[in-house]
Amino acid sequence: MRELTGIEEILLVTIWRLKDQAYGVRIRQEASRVLGKEFTYGNLYSALHQLVAKKYIVSTPGDTIPARRGRPRIIYAISPGGFEALVKARKMNDKLWLGISRFALEKERGG
């Protein structure tokens, strides 16, 4: 299993947080909020398709929405392999940042 990219990690955490509300628009809104900048639909769906191909997430049709002309929302959920990759990423980040507080970073940059 290879390491997650930053975007993959953000999307997996976002999908995990949103639970059964993890569909395109909601995922994009949350990812944009976390990133502090607009996350385009092109970037979103490209990354989601990669995560599906890697079997880190699964997609299933949800409720049919009249505004979508009868097409169902696609709901995304983390697969067991995706959850394992997310746990591994968290452990790696914890090791990487061990002993470094956010206050030390702010002090170092003069803030």
Biopython code that builds the backbone (N, CA, C, O; Angstrom):
import numpy as np
from Bio.PDB.StructureBuilder import StructureBuilder

atoms = [
    (1, "MET", "N", (0.855, -1.179, 0.000)),
    (1, "MET", "CA", (0.000, 0.000, 0.000)),
    (1, "MET", "C", (0.900, 1.241, 0.000)),
    (1, "MET", "O", (1.791, 1.371, 0.840)),
    (2, "ARG", "N", (0.663, 2.131, -0.930)),
    (2, "ARG", "CA", (1.481, 3.330, -1.009)),
    (2, "ARG", "C", (0.894, 4.461, -0.175)),
    (2, "ARG", "O", (-0.269, 4.427, 0.227)),
    (3, "GLU", "N", (1.743, 5.473, 0.075)),
    (3, "GLU", "CA", (1.283, 6.605, 0.882)),
    (3, "GLU", "C", (0.239, 7.425, 0.129)),
    (3, "GLU", "O", (0.225, 7.470, -1.101)),
    (4, "LEU", "N", (-0.622, 8.063, 0.890)),
    (4, "LEU", "CA", (-1.652, 8.924, 0.320)),
    (4, "LEU", "C", (-1.053, 10.270, -0.053)),
    (4, "LEU", "O", (-0.135, 10.754, 0.609)),
    (5, "THR", "N", (-1.574, 10.871, -1.112)),
    (5, "THR", "CA", (-1.229, 12.259, -1.404)),
    (5, "THR", "C", (-1.994, 13.140, -0.420)),
    (5, "THR", "O", (-2.901, 12.663, 0.262)),
    (6, "GLY", "N", (-1.640, 14.401, -0.342)),
    (6, "GLY", "CA", (-2.342, 15.318, 0.549)),
    (6, "GLY", "C", (-3.820, 15.422, 0.215)),
    (6, "GLY", "O", (-4.667, 15.416, 1.109)),
    (7, "ILE", "N", (-4.131, 15.518, -1.076)),
    (7, "ILE", "CA", (-5.532, 15.622, -1.501)),
    (7, "ILE", "C", (-6.293, 14.345, -1.160)),
    (7, "ILE", "O", (-7.428, 14.407, -0.689)),
    (8, "GLU", "N", (-5.673, 13.188, -1.395)),
    (8, "GLU", "CA", (-6.329, 11.924, -1.061)),
    (8, "GLU", "C", (-6.640, 11.854, 0.429)),
    (8, "GLU", "O", (-7.719, 11.414, 0.826)),
    (9, "GLU", "N", (-5.692, 12.289, 1.247)),
    (9, "GLU", "CA", (-5.900, 12.273, 2.692)),
    (9, "GLU", "C", (-7.046, 13.200, 3.091)),
    (9, "GLU", "O", (-7.900, 12.828, 3.896)),
    (10, "ILE", "N", (-7.064, 14.401, 2.529)),
    (10, "ILE", "CA", (-8.142, 15.356, 2.814)),
    (10, "ILE", "C", (-9.493, 14.772, 2.406)),
    (10, "ILE", "O", (-10.464, 14.871, 3.156)),
    (11, "LEU", "N", (-9.557, 14.170, 1.232)),
    (11, "LEU", "CA", (-10.834, 13.611, 0.767)),
    (11, "LEU", "C", (-11.272, 12.426, 1.612)),
    (11, "LEU", "O", (-12.458, 12.299, 1.918)),
    (12, "LEU", "N", (-10.343, 11.556, 1.996)),
    (12, "LEU", "CA", (-10.725, 10.419, 2.840)),
    (12, "LEU", "C", (-11.242, 10.887, 4.197)),
    (12, "LEU", "O", (-12.242, 10.367, 4.693)),
    (13, "VAL", "N", (-10.574, 11.856, 4.795)),
    (13, "VAL", "CA", (-11.043, 12.385, 6.086)),
    (13, "VAL", "C", (-12.411, 13.046, 5.902)),
    (13, "VAL", "O", (-13.302, 12.878, 6.735)),
    (14, "THR", "N", (-12.573, 13.783, 4.831)),
    (14, "THR", "CA", (-13.848, 14.458, 4.559)),
    (14, "THR", "C", (-14.978, 13.449, 4.382)),
    (14, "THR", "O", (-16.058, 13.621, 4.947)),
    (15, "ILE", "N", (-14.738, 12.405, 3.608)),
    (15, "ILE", "CA", (-15.746, 11.368, 3.402)),
    (15, "ILE", "C", (-16.076, 10.683, 4.725)),
    (15, "ILE", "O", (-17.240, 10.405, 5.016)),
    (16, "TRP", "N", (-15.058, 10.416, 5.514)),
    (16, "TRP", "CA", (-15.275, 9.785, 6.827)),
    (16, "TRP", "C", (-16.134, 10.679, 7.719)),
    (16, "TRP", "O", (-17.041, 10.194, 8.395)),
    (17, "ARG", "N", (-15.850, 11.994, 7.722)),
    (17, "ARG", "CA", (-16.621, 12.935, 8.547)),
    (17, "ARG", "C", (-18.071, 13.047, 8.086)),
    (17, "ARG", "O", (-18.987, 13.098, 8.908)),
    (18, "LEU", "N", (-18.277, 13.086, 6.779)),
    (18, "LEU", "CA", (-19.622, 13.309, 6.241)),
    (18, "LEU", "C", (-20.518, 12.080, 6.310)),
    (18, "LEU", "O", (-21.737, 12.197, 6.190)),
    (19, "LYS", "N", (-19.930, 10.904, 6.502)),
    (19, "LYS", "CA", (-20.687, 9.635, 6.602)),
    (19, "LYS", "C", (-21.621, 9.457, 5.414)),
    (19, "LYS", "O", (-21.155, 9.424, 4.275)),
    (20, "ASP", "N", (-22.932, 9.339, 5.647)),
    (20, "ASP", "CA", (-23.870, 9.081, 4.556)),
    (20, "ASP", "C", (-24.239, 10.342, 3.768)),
    (20, "ASP", "O", (-25.087, 10.287, 2.877)),
    (21, "GLN", "N", (-23.616, 11.461, 4.085)),
    (21, "GLN", "CA", (-23.821, 12.706, 3.338)),
    (21, "GLN", "C", (-22.622, 13.026, 2.445)),
    (21, "GLN", "O", (-22.463, 14.161, 1.996)),
    (22, "ALA", "N", (-21.773, 12.014, 2.186)),
    (22, "ALA", "CA", (-20.552, 12.215, 1.401)),
    (22, "ALA", "C", (-20.851, 12.081, -0.094)),
    (22, "ALA", "O", (-20.606, 11.039, -0.702)),
    (23, "TYR", "N", (-21.379, 13.150, -0.663)),
    (23, "TYR", "CA", (-21.614, 13.202, -2.104)),
    (23, "TYR", "C", (-20.901, 14.441, -2.643)),
    (23, "TYR", "O", (-20.487, 15.308, -1.874)),
    (24, "GLY", "N", (-20.759, 14.520, -3.953)),
    (24, "GLY", "CA", (-19.929, 15.529, -4.600)),
    (24, "GLY", "C", (-19.968, 16.934, -4.041)),
    (24, "GLY", "O", (-18.932, 17.464, -3.640)),
    (25, "VAL", "N", (-21.137, 17.550, -4.005)),
    (25, "VAL", "CA", (-21.252, 18.944, -3.559)),
    (25, "VAL", "C", (-20.787, 19.098, -2.107)),
    (25, "VAL", "O", (-20.031, 20.016, -1.793)),
    (26, "ARG", "N", (-21.231, 18.215, -1.235)),
    (26, "ARG", "CA", (-20.853, 18.304, 0.182)),
    (26, "ARG", "C", (-19.359, 18.067, 0.378)),
    (26, "ARG", "O", (-18.716, 18.755, 1.172)),
    (27, "ILE", "N", (-18.810, 17.097, -0.343)),
    (27, "ILE", "CA", (-17.373, 16.828, -0.238)),
    (27, "ILE", "C", (-16.591, 18.057, -0.698)),
    (27, "ILE", "O", (-15.619, 18.457, -0.057)),
    (28, "ARG", "N", (-17.018, 18.650, -1.808)),
    (28, "ARG", "CA", (-16.339, 19.841, -2.334)),
    (28, "ARG", "C", (-16.405, 20.997, -1.341)),
    (28, "ARG", "O", (-15.403, 21.679, -1.123)),
    (29, "GLN", "N", (-17.554, 21.223, -0.746)),
    (29, "GLN", "CA", (-17.695, 22.316, 0.219)),
    (29, "GLN", "C", (-16.752, 22.122, 1.402)),
    (29, "GLN", "O", (-16.061, 23.056, 1.811)),
    (30, "GLU", "N", (-16.725, 20.913, 1.946)),
    (30, "GLU", "CA", (-15.889, 20.640, 3.117)),
    (30, "GLU", "C", (-14.408, 20.699, 2.761)),
    (30, "GLU", "O", (-13.614, 21.249, 3.524)),
    (31, "ALA", "N", (-14.023, 20.142, 1.615)),
    (31, "ALA", "CA", (-12.619, 20.182, 1.200)),
    (31, "ALA", "C", (-12.181, 21.627, 0.961)),
    (31, "ALA", "O", (-11.065, 21.999, 1.326)),
    (32, "SER", "N", (-13.038, 22.443, 0.357)),
    (32, "SER", "CA", (-12.726, 23.858, 0.135)),
    (32, "SER", "C", (-12.545, 24.582, 1.459)),
    (32, "SER", "O", (-11.650, 25.416, 1.601)),
    (33, "ARG", "N", (-13.388, 24.267, 2.418)),
    (33, "ARG", "CA", (-13.286, 24.895, 3.741)),
    (33, "ARG", "C", (-11.960, 24.522, 4.401)),
    (33, "ARG", "O", (-11.276, 25.386, 4.950)),
    (34, "VAL", "N", (-11.600, 23.254, 4.351)),
    (34, "VAL", "CA", (-10.361, 22.786, 4.980)),
    (34, "VAL", "C", (-9.138, 23.387, 4.290)),
    (34, "VAL", "O", (-8.195, 23.819, 4.953)),
    (35, "LEU", "N", (-9.158, 23.413, 2.960)),
    (35, "LEU", "CA", (-8.021, 23.943, 2.205)),
    (35, "LEU", "C", (-7.921, 25.463, 2.275)),
    (35, "LEU", "O", (-6.848, 26.032, 2.072)),
    (36, "GLY", "N", (-9.037, 26.111, 2.561)),
    (36, "GLY", "CA", (-9.046, 27.571, 2.590)),
    (36, "GLY", "C", (-9.040, 28.181, 1.202)),
    (36, "GLY", "O", (-8.730, 29.361, 1.040)),
    (37, "LYS", "N", (-9.381, 27.383, 0.201)),
    (37, "LYS", "CA", (-9.490, 27.867, -1.175)),
    (37, "LYS", "C", (-10.470, 26.979, -1.925)),
    (37, "LYS", "O", (-10.810, 25.881, -1.486)),
    (38, "GLU", "N", (-10.913, 27.485, -3.063)),
    (38, "GLU", "CA", (-11.914, 26.759, -3.852)),
    (38, "GLU", "C", (-11.333, 25.461, -4.413)),
    (38, "GLU", "O", (-10.267, 25.455, -5.027)),
    (39, "PHE", "N", (-12.037, 24.394, -4.195)),
    (39, "PHE", "CA", (-11.671, 23.073, -4.708)),
    (39, "PHE", "C", (-12.562, 22.833, -5.910)),
    (39, "PHE", "O", (-13.778, 22.722, -5.752)),
    (40, "THR", "N", (-12.000, 22.749, -7.104)),
    (40, "THR", "CA", (-12.819, 22.644, -8.312)),
    (40, "THR", "C", (-13.436, 21.245, -8.448)),
    (40, "THR", "O", (-12.920, 20.263, -7.916)),
    (41, "TYR", "N", (-14.548, 21.190, -9.172)),
    (41, "TYR", "CA", (-15.187, 19.902, -9.410)),
    (41, "TYR", "C", (-14.279, 18.995, -10.231)),
    (41, "TYR", "O", (-14.262, 17.782, -10.017)),
    (42, "GLY", "N", (-13.528, 19.564, -11.163)),
    (42, "GLY", "CA", (-12.606, 18.766, -11.960)),
    (42, "GLY", "C", (-11.576, 18.066, -11.090)),
    (42, "GLY", "O", (-11.336, 16.869, -11.243)),
    (43, "ASN", "N", (-10.967, 18.817, -10.175)),
    (43, "ASN", "CA", (-9.995, 18.223, -9.251)),
    (43, "ASN", "C", (-10.660, 17.199, -8.334)),
    (43, "ASN", "O", (-10.101, 16.139, -8.053)),
    (44, "LEU", "N", (-11.853, 17.535, -7.877)),
    (44, "LEU", "CA", (-12.567, 16.649, -6.962)),
    (44, "LEU", "C", (-12.853, 15.301, -7.610)),
    (44, "LEU", "O", (-12.486, 14.256, -7.074)),
    (45, "TYR", "N", (-13.506, 15.330, -8.758)),
    (45, "TYR", "CA", (-13.915, 14.068, -9.372)),
    (45, "TYR", "C", (-12.725, 13.278, -9.905)),
    (45, "TYR", "O", (-12.761, 12.048, -9.924)),
    (46, "SER", "N", (-11.690, 13.958, -10.330)),
    (46, "SER", "CA", (-10.467, 13.257, -10.735)),
    (46, "SER", "C", (-9.884, 12.483, -9.551)),
    (46, "SER", "O", (-9.533, 11.310, -9.679)),
    (47, "ALA", "N", (-9.786, 13.149, -8.402)),
    (47, "ALA", "CA", (-9.247, 12.505, -7.199)),
    (47, "ALA", "C", (-10.179, 11.393, -6.702)),
    (47, "ALA", "O", (-9.707, 10.339, -6.276)),
    (48, "LEU", "N", (-11.495, 11.619, -6.754)),
    (48, "LEU", "CA", (-12.444, 10.588, -6.325)),
    (48, "LEU", "C", (-12.335, 9.346, -7.209)),
    (48, "LEU", "O", (-12.371, 8.222, -6.710)),
    (49, "HIS", "N", (-12.202, 9.550, -8.523)),
    (49, "HIS", "CA", (-12.062, 8.407, -9.434)),
    (49, "HIS", "C", (-10.776, 7.636, -9.140)),
    (49, "HIS", "O", (-10.756, 6.407, -9.218)),
    (50, "GLN", "N", (-9.701, 8.356, -8.801)),
    (50, "GLN", "CA", (-8.442, 7.685, -8.439)),
    (50, "GLN", "C", (-8.618, 6.866, -7.164)),
    (50, "GLN", "O", (-8.131, 5.739, -7.074)),
    (51, "LEU", "N", (-9.309, 7.430, -6.184)),
    (51, "LEU", "CA", (-9.538, 6.709, -4.931)),
    (51, "LEU", "C", (-10.409, 5.469, -5.145)),
    (51, "LEU", "O", (-10.193, 4.443, -4.500)),
    (52, "VAL", "N", (-11.379, 5.557, -6.036)),
    (52, "VAL", "CA", (-12.200, 4.388, -6.374)),
    (52, "VAL", "C", (-11.322, 3.338, -7.058)),
    (52, "VAL", "O", (-11.401, 2.153, -6.734)),
    (53, "ALA", "N", (-10.484, 3.776, -8.008)),
    (53, "ALA", "CA", (-9.616, 2.844, -8.738)),
    (53, "ALA", "C", (-8.637, 2.147, -7.798)),
    (53, "ALA", "O", (-8.306, 0.979, -8.003)),
    (54, "LYS", "N", (-8.174, 2.852, -6.774)),
    (54, "LYS", "CA", (-7.251, 2.272, -5.785)),
    (54, "LYS", "C", (-7.994, 1.428, -4.745)),
    (54, "LYS", "O", (-7.381, 0.795, -3.886)),
    (55, "LYS", "N", (-9.322, 1.435, -4.842)),
    (55, "LYS", "CA", (-10.191, 0.705, -3.907)),
    (55, "LYS", "C", (-10.116, 1.256, -2.477)),
    (55, "LYS", "O", (-10.300, 0.509, -1.516)),
    (56, "TYR", "N", (-9.844, 2.563, -2.336)),
    (56, "TYR", "CA", (-9.833, 3.218, -1.040)),
    (56, "TYR", "C", (-11.227, 3.729, -0.671)),
    (56, "TYR", "O", (-11.534, 3.934, 0.503)),
    (57, "ILE", "N", (-12.069, 3.931, -1.700)),
    (57, "ILE", "CA", (-13.463, 4.319, -1.463)),
    (57, "ILE", "C", (-14.349, 3.516, -2.407)),
    (57, "ILE", "O", (-13.891, 2.975, -3.413)),
    (58, "VAL", "N", (-15.623, 3.454, -2.057)),
    (58, "VAL", "CA", (-16.628, 2.842, -2.927)),
    (58, "VAL", "C", (-17.712, 3.882, -3.191)),
    (58, "VAL", "O", (-17.976, 4.758, -2.367)),
    (59, "SER", "N", (-18.324, 3.762, -4.352)),
    (59, "SER", "CA", (-19.405, 4.685, -4.688)),
    (59, "SER", "C", (-20.685, 3.890, -4.907)),
    (59, "SER", "O", (-20.683, 2.828, -5.531)),
    (60, "THR", "N", (-21.775, 4.434, -4.378)),
    (60, "THR", "CA", (-23.079, 3.789, -4.548)),
    (60, "THR", "C", (-24.122, 4.855, -4.871)),
    (60, "THR", "O", (-24.026, 5.987, -4.398)),
    (61, "PRO", "N", (-25.113, 4.492, -5.673)),
    (61, "PRO", "CA", (-26.175, 5.459, -5.962)),
    (61, "PRO", "C", (-27.000, 5.742, -4.712)),
    (61, "PRO", "O", (-27.341, 4.827, -3.962)),
    (62, "GLY", "N", (-27.312, 6.998, -4.498)),
    (62, "GLY", "CA", (-28.147, 7.390, -3.370)),
    (62, "GLY", "C", (-29.554, 7.697, -3.839)),
    (62, "GLY", "O", (-30.045, 7.109, -4.802)),
    (63, "ASP", "N", (-30.196, 8.624, -3.148)),
    (63, "ASP", "CA", (-31.561, 9.019, -3.496)),
    (63, "ASP", "C", (-31.597, 9.744, -4.839)),
    (63, "ASP", "O", (-30.634, 10.399, -5.237)),
    (64, "THR", "N", (-32.721, 9.612, -5.520)),
    (64, "THR", "CA", (-32.945, 10.346, -6.757)),
    (64, "THR", "C", (-33.367, 11.763, -6.391)),
    (64, "THR", "O", (-34.225, 11.963, -5.532)),
    (65, "ILE", "N", (-32.764, 12.732, -7.041)),
    (65, "ILE", "CA", (-33.009, 14.142, -6.736)),
    (65, "ILE", "C", (-33.665, 14.805, -7.952)),
    (65, "ILE", "O", (-33.116, 14.739, -9.052)),
    (66, "PRO", "N", (-34.846, 15.451, -7.772)),
    (66, "PRO", "CA", (-35.502, 16.109, -8.917)),
    (66, "PRO", "C", (-34.596, 17.134, -9.604)),
    (66, "PRO", "O", (-34.620, 17.252, -10.829)),
    (67, "ALA", "N", (-33.805, 17.870, -8.836)),
    (67, "ALA", "CA", (-32.917, 18.879, -9.424)),
    (67, "ALA", "C", (-31.858, 18.235, -10.319)),
    (67, "ALA", "O", (-31.265, 18.910, -11.161)),
    (68, "ARG", "N", (-31.621, 16.951, -10.143)),
    (68, "ARG", "CA", (-30.644, 16.226, -10.958)),
    (68, "ARG", "C", (-31.339, 15.470, -12.092)),
    (68, "ARG", "O", (-30.774, 14.539, -12.666)),
    (69, "ARG", "N", (-32.562, 15.878, -12.403)),
    (69, "ARG", "CA", (-33.350, 15.278, -13.493)),
    (69, "ARG", "C", (-33.492, 13.770, -13.333)),
    (69, "ARG", "O", (-33.389, 13.011, -14.297)),
    (70, "GLY", "N", (-33.733, 13.354, -12.088)),
    (70, "GLY", "CA", (-33.993, 11.949, -11.826)),
    (70, "GLY", "C", (-32.752, 11.093, -11.618)),
    (70, "GLY", "O", (-32.864, 9.907, -11.308)),
    (71, "ARG", "N", (-31.573, 11.679, -11.785)),
    (71, "ARG", "CA", (-30.353, 10.901, -11.561)),
    (71, "ARG", "C", (-30.058, 10.866, -10.060)),
    (71, "ARG", "O", (-30.236, 11.873, -9.374)),
    (72, "PRO", "N", (-29.618, 9.740, -9.554)),
    (72, "PRO", "CA", (-29.311, 9.663, -8.120)),
    (72, "PRO", "C", (-27.982, 10.340, -7.778)),
    (72, "PRO", "O", (-27.073, 10.415, -8.604)),
    (73, "ARG", "N", (-27.897, 10.823, -6.558)),
    (73, "ARG", "CA", (-26.613, 11.285, -6.041)),
    (73, "ARG", "C", (-25.707, 10.075, -5.909)),
    (73, "ARG", "O", (-26.171, 8.966, -5.646)),
    (74, "ILE", "N", (-24.432, 10.290, -6.089)),
    (74, "ILE", "CA", (-23.464, 9.230, -5.848)),
    (74, "ILE", "C", (-22.893, 9.456, -4.455)),
    (74, "ILE", "O", (-22.325, 10.512, -4.173)),
    (75, "ILE", "N", (-23.042, 8.482, -3.602)),
    (75, "ILE", "CA", (-22.550, 8.551, -2.228)),
    (75, "ILE", "C", (-21.238, 7.776, -2.148)),
    (75, "ILE", "O", (-21.133, 6.655, -2.645)),
    (76, "TYR", "N", (-20.248, 8.389, -1.518)),
    (76, "TYR", "CA", (-18.931, 7.766, -1.372)),
    (76, "TYR", "C", (-18.738, 7.315, 0.070)),
    (76, "TYR", "O", (-19.191, 7.978, 1.003)),
    (77, "ALA", "N", (-18.067, 6.194, 0.241)),
    (77, "ALA", "CA", (-17.764, 5.665, 1.569)),
    (77, "ALA", "C", (-16.349, 5.089, 1.542)),
    (77, "ALA", "O", (-15.881, 4.600, 0.513)),
    (78, "ILE", "N", (-15.692, 5.154, 2.669)),
    (78, "ILE", "CA", (-14.336, 4.616, 2.775)),
    (78, "ILE", "C", (-14.398, 3.095, 2.864)),
    (78, "ILE", "O", (-15.193, 2.533, 3.617)),
    (79, "SER", "N", (-13.556, 2.450, 2.092)),
    (79, "SER", "CA", (-13.453, 0.988, 2.140)),
    (79, "SER", "C", (-12.518, 0.605, 3.286)),
    (79, "SER", "O", (-11.827, 1.468, 3.828)),
    (80, "PRO", "N", (-12.484, -0.659, 3.658)),
    (80, "PRO", "CA", (-11.519, -1.084, 4.692)),
    (80, "PRO", "C", (-10.072, -0.739, 4.313)),
    (80, "PRO", "O", (-9.289, -0.327, 5.169)),
    (81, "GLY", "N", (-9.721, -0.905, 3.044)),
    (81, "GLY", "CA", (-8.369, -0.544, 2.599)),
    (81, "GLY", "C", (-8.111, 0.950, 2.692)),
    (81, "GLY", "O", (-7.003, 1.371, 3.025)),
    (82, "GLY", "N", (-9.120, 1.747, 2.400)),
    (82, "GLY", "CA", (-8.993, 3.198, 2.517)),
    (82, "GLY", "C", (-8.837, 3.631, 3.957)),
    (82, "GLY", "O", (-8.065, 4.538, 4.267)),
    (83, "PHE", "N", (-9.581, 2.970, 4.839)),
    (83, "PHE", "CA", (-9.467, 3.296, 6.263)),
    (83, "PHE", "C", (-8.074, 2.930, 6.776)),
    (83, "PHE", "O", (-7.478, 3.668, 7.560)),
    (84, "GLU", "N", (-7.564, 1.787, 6.325)),
    (84, "GLU", "CA", (-6.213, 1.366, 6.714)),
    (84, "GLU", "C", (-5.165, 2.370, 6.213)),
    (84, "GLU", "O", (-4.227, 2.701, 6.938)),
    (85, "ALA", "N", (-5.323, 2.848, 4.981)),
    (85, "ALA", "CA", (-4.400, 3.847, 4.432)),
    (85, "ALA", "C", (-4.475, 5.147, 5.218)),
    (85, "ALA", "O", (-3.456, 5.802, 5.435)),
    (86, "LEU", "N", (-5.678, 5.523, 5.647)),
    (86, "LEU", "CA", (-5.862, 6.744, 6.423)),
    (86, "LEU", "C", (-5.215, 6.622, 7.803)),
    (86, "LEU", "O", (-4.573, 7.563, 8.270)),
    (87, "VAL", "N", (-5.377, 5.481, 8.449)),
    (87, "VAL", "CA", (-4.744, 5.246, 9.750)),
    (87, "VAL", "C", (-3.225, 5.291, 9.604)),
    (87, "VAL", "O", (-2.535, 5.879, 10.436)),
    (88, "LYS", "N", (-2.707, 4.670, 8.550)),
    (88, "LYS", "CA", (-1.263, 4.671, 8.296)),
    (88, "LYS", "C", (-0.749, 6.099, 8.081)),
    (88, "LYS", "O", (0.311, 6.464, 8.591)),
    (89, "ALA", "N", (-1.507, 6.904, 7.323)),
    (89, "ALA", "CA", (-1.121, 8.291, 7.080)),
    (89, "ALA", "C", (-1.107, 9.085, 8.381)),
    (89, "ALA", "O", (-0.211, 9.897, 8.608)),
    (90, "ARG", "N", (-2.089, 8.851, 9.223)),
    (90, "ARG", "CA", (-2.156, 9.558, 10.507)),
    (90, "ARG", "C", (-0.958, 9.203, 11.383)),
    (90, "ARG", "O", (-0.353, 10.082, 11.997)),
    (91, "LYS", "N", (-0.615, 7.914, 11.441)),
    (91, "LYS", "CA", (0.536, 7.479, 12.234)),
    (91, "LYS", "C", (1.829, 8.089, 11.701)),
    (91, "LYS", "O", (2.689, 8.509, 12.475)),
    (92, "MET", "N", (1.964, 8.136, 10.375)),
    (92, "MET", "CA", (3.157, 8.730, 9.787)),
    (92, "MET", "C", (3.245, 10.220, 10.115)),
    (92, "MET", "O", (4.318, 10.719, 10.457)),
    (93, "ASN", "N", (2.115, 10.934, 10.012)),
    (93, "ASN", "CA", (2.096, 12.359, 10.342)),
    (93, "ASN", "C", (2.425, 12.590, 11.813)),
    (93, "ASN", "O", (3.162, 13.518, 12.148)),
    (94, "ASP", "N", (1.880, 11.747, 12.691)),
    (94, "ASP", "CA", (2.173, 11.880, 14.118)),
    (94, "ASP", "C", (3.667, 11.711, 14.379)),
    (94, "ASP", "O", (4.248, 12.469, 15.155)),
    (95, "LYS", "N", (4.295, 10.718, 13.737)),
    (95, "LYS", "CA", (5.738, 10.507, 13.905)),
    (95, "LYS", "C", (6.534, 11.683, 13.355)),
    (95, "LYS", "O", (7.507, 12.131, 13.963)),
    (96, "LEU", "N", (6.110, 12.175, 12.201)),
    (96, "LEU", "CA", (6.802, 13.290, 11.560)),
    (96, "LEU", "C", (6.794, 14.535, 12.439)),
    (96, "LEU", "O", (7.803, 15.232, 12.543)),
    (97, "TRP", "N", (5.658, 14.816, 13.072)),
    (97, "TRP", "CA", (5.500, 16.027, 13.862)),
    (97, "TRP", "C", (5.820, 15.834, 15.349)),
    (97, "TRP", "O", (5.679, 16.771, 16.135)),
    (98, "LEU", "N", (6.243, 14.647, 15.735)),
    (98, "LEU", "CA", (6.550, 14.356, 17.134)),
    (98, "LEU", "C", (7.571, 15.359, 17.684)),
    (98, "LEU", "O", (8.654, 15.533, 17.124)),
    (99, "GLY", "N", (7.211, 16.000, 18.772)),
    (99, "GLY", "CA", (8.108, 16.935, 19.435)),
    (99, "GLY", "C", (8.071, 18.351, 18.881)),
    (99, "GLY", "O", (8.775, 19.224, 19.390)),
    (100, "ILE", "N", (7.281, 18.598, 17.868)),
    (100, "ILE", "CA", (7.188, 19.934, 17.292)),
    (100, "ILE", "C", (5.779, 20.457, 17.540)),
    (100, "ILE", "O", (4.806, 19.915, 17.015)),
    (101, "SER", "N", (5.678, 21.495, 18.328)),
    (101, "SER", "CA", (4.354, 22.069, 18.605)),
    (101, "SER", "C", (4.063, 23.181, 17.603)),
    (101, "SER", "O", (4.972, 23.703, 16.959)),
    (102, "ARG", "N", (2.809, 23.530, 17.481)),
    (102, "ARG", "CA", (2.460, 24.631, 16.582)),
    (102, "ARG", "C", (3.053, 25.937, 17.094)),
    (102, "ARG", "O", (3.326, 26.855, 16.322)),
    (103, "PHE", "N", (3.250, 26.007, 18.426)),
    (103, "PHE", "CA", (3.844, 27.214, 18.999)),
    (103, "PHE", "C", (5.300, 27.348, 18.581)),
    (103, "PHE", "O", (5.779, 28.455, 18.336)),
    (104, "ALA", "N", (6.009, 26.220, 18.499)),
    (104, "ALA", "CA", (7.401, 26.241, 18.050)),
    (104, "ALA", "C", (7.486, 26.709, 16.605)),
    (104, "ALA", "O", (8.398, 27.454, 16.246)),
    (105, "LEU", "N", (6.550, 26.280, 15.782)),
    (105, "LEU", "CA", (6.538, 26.709, 14.380)),
    (105, "LEU", "C", (6.266, 28.210, 14.277)),
    (105, "LEU", "O", (6.916, 28.913, 13.503)),
    (106, "GLU", "N", (5.298, 28.698, 15.065)),
    (106, "GLU", "CA", (4.975, 30.118, 15.039)),
    (106, "GLU", "C", (6.156, 30.953, 15.537)),
    (106, "GLU", "O", (6.444, 32.014, 14.985)),
    (107, "LYS", "N", (6.829, 30.480, 16.566)),
    (107, "LYS", "CA", (7.988, 31.194, 17.109)),
    (107, "LYS", "C", (9.099, 31.246, 16.076)),
    (107, "LYS", "O", (9.739, 32.280, 15.884)),
    (108, "GLU", "N", (9.320, 30.123, 15.415)),
    (108, "GLU", "CA", (10.394, 30.015, 14.409)),
    (108, "GLU", "C", (10.193, 30.987, 13.258)),
    (108, "GLU", "O", (11.158, 31.563, 12.756)),
    (109, "ARG", "N", (8.953, 31.174, 12.839)),
    (109, "ARG", "CA", (8.707, 32.073, 11.709)),
    (109, "ARG", "C", (8.506, 33.519, 12.151)),
    (109, "ARG", "O", (8.271, 34.404, 11.328)),
    (110, "GLY", "N", (8.604, 33.750, 13.467)),
    (110, "GLY", "CA", (8.509, 35.121, 13.962)),
    (110, "GLY", "C", (7.100, 35.574, 14.275)),
    (110, "GLY", "O", (6.834, 36.775, 14.338)),
    (111, "GLY", "N", (6.184, 34.621, 14.475)),
    (111, "GLY", "CA", (4.781, 34.978, 14.730)),
    (111, "GLY", "C", (4.460, 34.727, 16.106)),
    (111, "GLY", "O", (3.327, 34.960, 16.529)),
]
sb = StructureBuilder()
sb.init_structure("model")
sb.init_model(0)
sb.init_chain("A")
sb.init_seg("    ")
for serial, (resi, resn, name, xyz) in enumerate(atoms, 1):
    if name == "N":
        sb.init_residue(resn, " ", resi, " ")
    sb.init_atom(name, np.array(xyz, "f"), 0.0, 1.0, " ", f" {name:<3s}", serial, name[0])
structure = sb.get_structure()
